[in-house]
């Protein structure tokens, strides 16, 4: 199954999975307390949602026939076992169906930590015969070791070439970067330095045993404050919240001959967490950020909107799935689903964030 915005799906699967004749009211937020949500339309015609939280040292899963009503399926993966490479901080799972198996890509701290670093995040792969698991580690070590902590795996399968590409975010940890924003913050005694996370892409081996070639830098925060993206991508710094600038939570899809990369910026636990996008004519760039960014950001009712993915539900409806917060949820992150579409001029749009669930108003 090809992970692109306009997925080519069998008519029978679509008919079983969704109502194609109307726009669905997704009752935002859903009663699903996940960060970093990811939804898979499986071969059985049901949707399966995975995300961060809810399971100690692992991941849980919800199942739905309509993207509105969700039933919890329990824990589907657990790490931090004697045979597992992964220790703690299990984040951002994504699941793909390939050749009769389900593969889960996820982030966690590696048990191998000779320097006693605070962050040793790497990306792992687990496999199962079912979308509800149990998922078992494909290897006793991470997918690969770039020499720095990484999170937020996303895989794009290119049917035209048969190649697959892994996108990930280098963590901010021990990654101070010189920029005008960093100088601005230092002069105002806000932060001595500004650490940044950057998004990379690399081709991945077909059997998911490793990567091919060297990772390529694709997206990073702007260096200059005059850059049109600098204001919204630097809010966690300029409001004094954190001495870091994030470029993370990427999701890549293709529409026509253009590759779209969704990404999130600012502190994931703050109100200014927001989503932008960039476009390219090739899977590994060069990516150019949209002049219409941010695509998705807080409003008077919903804050902390980010780490999203795009899902086509039928020929007329595509959605953006993301987490956010309301005044009633406090720091808890819940899942939201809103419409997503591409204009005739190639601009990506959404009507989110929306708040329709009366229990959270």
N, C-alpha and C positions, 0 to 999 in steps of 0.2 A: 504494500500500500504506500503510495507516494505522499509525502508530507509537504503539500503546497496549499496555497489559499483555495484554489479551485480544484479540489480533489476529484479524480475520476472514480466514481463509485457505482456499483451495480444498482439498477433501479429497485431491485428487491430489497437490498439493504436499506436504501433511502426510505422506501415505503414503510419498512418495519421500524426505522429509527426515529422518524420525525413526521410531523404533519406539514406537508409541503405547500399547502394551499393558503396559509395565513402567516402573518408575523406573530411570533410567540411573545407573550408577556412573561419575562423571566423572574418577576417578583423579587427584584434586588433589594437587599442581598439575599442570596440563598442561605438556607440553614445548614451551611457547610463551613466549618471553621478551619479553613486551610489558608496558608500562605503559598505563593508560587503555584497556583493551580494549573493542571494540565489535563485536557480531556482527549480521550481516544475513542473513536468510533470503531468498535471491534467487528470482526467478521460475523458475529451473531446478531448484528443489528442494534446492539445496546451501546450506550455511552458509558465510559468508565472514567472517573475523575481521581487523580492522584495529586498530592500536595504535601507541603511541609507542615508538620504538627499532627498531634492526635495519637501518635504511637511512640513509645519510648524506644529509642535506638532503631527506628525503622519508619515504615510508611503504611498508611491505610488507604482504603479505596471506597468510593461510592459508585453506585450503578443507577442508570436512569434510561427510560425509553423516550423521554421527551425534553430533556435538558431543564425541566422545571421541578419535577419530583425526584428526589434522590434517596436511595436506600444504602445504608452503610454495610459494607461487606466485611469489615474487620481488617486486621493487619494482614498485609500481603507480602511484606519483606521485613526481616529483622537482621541487623548487623550486630557489631560488638560481641561476637561469639569467638571462641577459641580459633576457629578456622577462617574468620573474616579479617580482611585487611583494614576494615573501617572501624573506627573507635567511637566517635560521637558526632554530634551536630549533623544530623542527616537532613539534607536540604534538597529541594527542587527536583523531584523525580519527573522524568518524562518516559513514556512507554511507547514502543513501536512494534508493529507486527511485521515479521520478516520470515518467509520460508517456513511457515507453520509454527513459529515460536514468537513469544512476546519478550521483548528486551527492555529492561529498565535501566536508564542512565540516571545517575544521581551523584550528589556531592557529599563528602564526609571528611572528617579528619583522619589522616593516615596514622596507623600505629607506629610506623617507622619515623622517629623524631629524634635523631642524634643530637641536635642543637637545642632541644627543649624549647622550640618556638611555640608561640601562642596559637599560631594558625599553621596547620599542615594540610590544608584542604587539597584533595585530589578528586578525580572523577572515576567512578566505577561503573560496571555493567553487571546486571543480574538477569537471569533468564527463567522463563516459566512456560508451561504448556497452556496456561490459562491466564486471562487478564486479571483474575483475582488471586493469582499466585498458587502456591507459594513460590516466590522468586528466590533463586539461589545464585550466589556469586559465580560469575563466569570464570573468575580467576582469583587467586589468593593475593593479588596485588592490584593497584589501580590500573586504569587503562593505559596511562603513560605518565611520565614524570618530567615536566618542563623545567623543574628546578625552582619553582615558586608556587605559592598556593593558588588554586583555581577552583571555581564553582560554576554552577548554572549551565550545565551541558544542554545543547540543543543540536539535533541532527537533521540535516536536509538530504533527502535522497533524490538524486537527479536521474530521472528515467531516460533522458535523452542520451546521457553518457554512461549510465550505469554506475556512476561514482557516488560516494556518500561523503558529506562534509560535517565535521564537528565544529561547533561554535561554543566558546566558553569565555568566562570573564576572569582575568587575572585579578586577585584580591588586592585591596588597598594596602594590606599589611606589609610593612617594610618597603614601601614603594613611594617615597616622597618625590614630587615632580616640581620643577621650577616653572612658574607661570606668572602672569600679571595678577591673577587672583591670589596666588600664594604670597606675593609681595604685598598686595593690598591687605591681606589678613594679618601679616606679620607687623606691618606698620601700625595697625590698629590694636595690636596686642591681643588679637583674637586667638591666633594659633601660630606657633613657631614654624611649622611646616604643613604642607597639604599633601596627603597621600592620595593616590588615585587608583581606580580600577579601570582596566582597558579590556576591550573585547577582541579576541583573536579567532581565527579560523584555520582549519587544517583538514586535509583529506584523511579519512579514516579507512582502515582496512575492512574489506567486506565481511570478515568473520568477527569484527569488533575486538580483535586481539591487540590492537595498537593503532598508531597513526602512521601516515606516509608523508615524508618530507618534514619541513620545518613550519611551525605555526606562523601565520602572517597577521600582523596588527591591522585591524579593520576599523575600529572606532575608539576614540578617547575623548575626554573633556577638552574643550577649546583652551588654547594657550593664552589668548588675548581677551581682555574684557570687552573689546569692541566687537568681538565675534557675535553674530545674532543669537547663537545658542548659549552664550556664556551666562546670561541672566538666569534662565530657568534651570540650567544644569548646575549652577553654583549656589542655589538657595540655601542648602544646608550649611554652607560656609558663611555666606553673607548674613544669615540670621543667627550666627553664633552657635549653631546646633552641633556641628562636628567639623573636625579638621580633615575632612575627606571629601573627595568628589568621586561619585560612582558612575560607571557605565557598565551595566549588568543586565541579567535577565533577558537575554536576546532570544528572538524567535524569527526564523527566516522562512519566507515563502516566495513563490514566483507567481506573478500575474502577467500574462502576455510574455514579452521578452524582458521583463524587468524583475529583479530580485528586490524584495522589500525586507528590511531588517528592523523589527521592533526592538526597542531597548528601553531600559529604565534608568533614571538618574535621581540623585539625592538619597538621603538616609532611608532605608526600607522601613524603619520603625517610626518615621516622622510624617507629618502631615503633607510635606512638599514632595513626597515620592511621586514621580510622574513618568509618563511614557512619551518617547519620541520615535521617529523612524528615519531610516536612511535607505537609499536606493542604489542599485548597481546593475550593470549589464552582465556581470559574471558572479559566480557564487563566492569567490574570494576577493571581490572588489576590483576597483576602487569604489567604496561606498561614500555617497554624499548625503549629508543630513538635510532633511526637508526644511525649507524656509517657513513652513507652516507649523513647526514644532512649538510647544508640545501638542501631541495628538490627544492625550488624555491627562487631565490634572484635576486637582481638588476643586470643589465648588462649595456652596454654603451648607450642603448636606452630607457630602462624602469627601473623605480625605485619604491620603496615603495610597493613592491609586497606582498600582504597578505590577511588575513581573507578570506579563500577559502572554497569551498565545491566540492565534487566529484559527477558527474552525468553520469550514463550510458545512452547513446543515442541509441545504438543498440548492437547486438552481437559482433561487431568488433570495436566499438568506445566508449571510455569513456573519459570524459573531466574533467578538473579542472577549476572552475570558481572563479575568484578572482578580486580584484581591484589593480590598479597600476597608475602610473603617467608617463608622458613624459615631455620633455622640453617645449613643446607647451601647455600642460595642466596646468603647474605650480603646485599649491597646490591642484587643483581639482582632485578627484579620479574618474577614469573611469573603466568600466568593461572589463576584458580580459577573453578569453576562449582558452585553449590550451589542447592538447592531454595528457592523463594520462594513465599509464598502469603498470601492475605488471609483473616483469620478472619471469622466471621459478624458480629462486632462492628466490623469495619472495620480491625482492627489488622493491620499488615504484619509478617510473620515470615519468618525464614530459619533453616535448620539449620547455616549456616556460621559461622565457617570450619571446613572439614574438611580433614584431611590423610590421603589414602588411598594415594598413590603411594609405594611402599616405597623408591624411589630417593632420596627427599627426607626420609625420617625419620631 
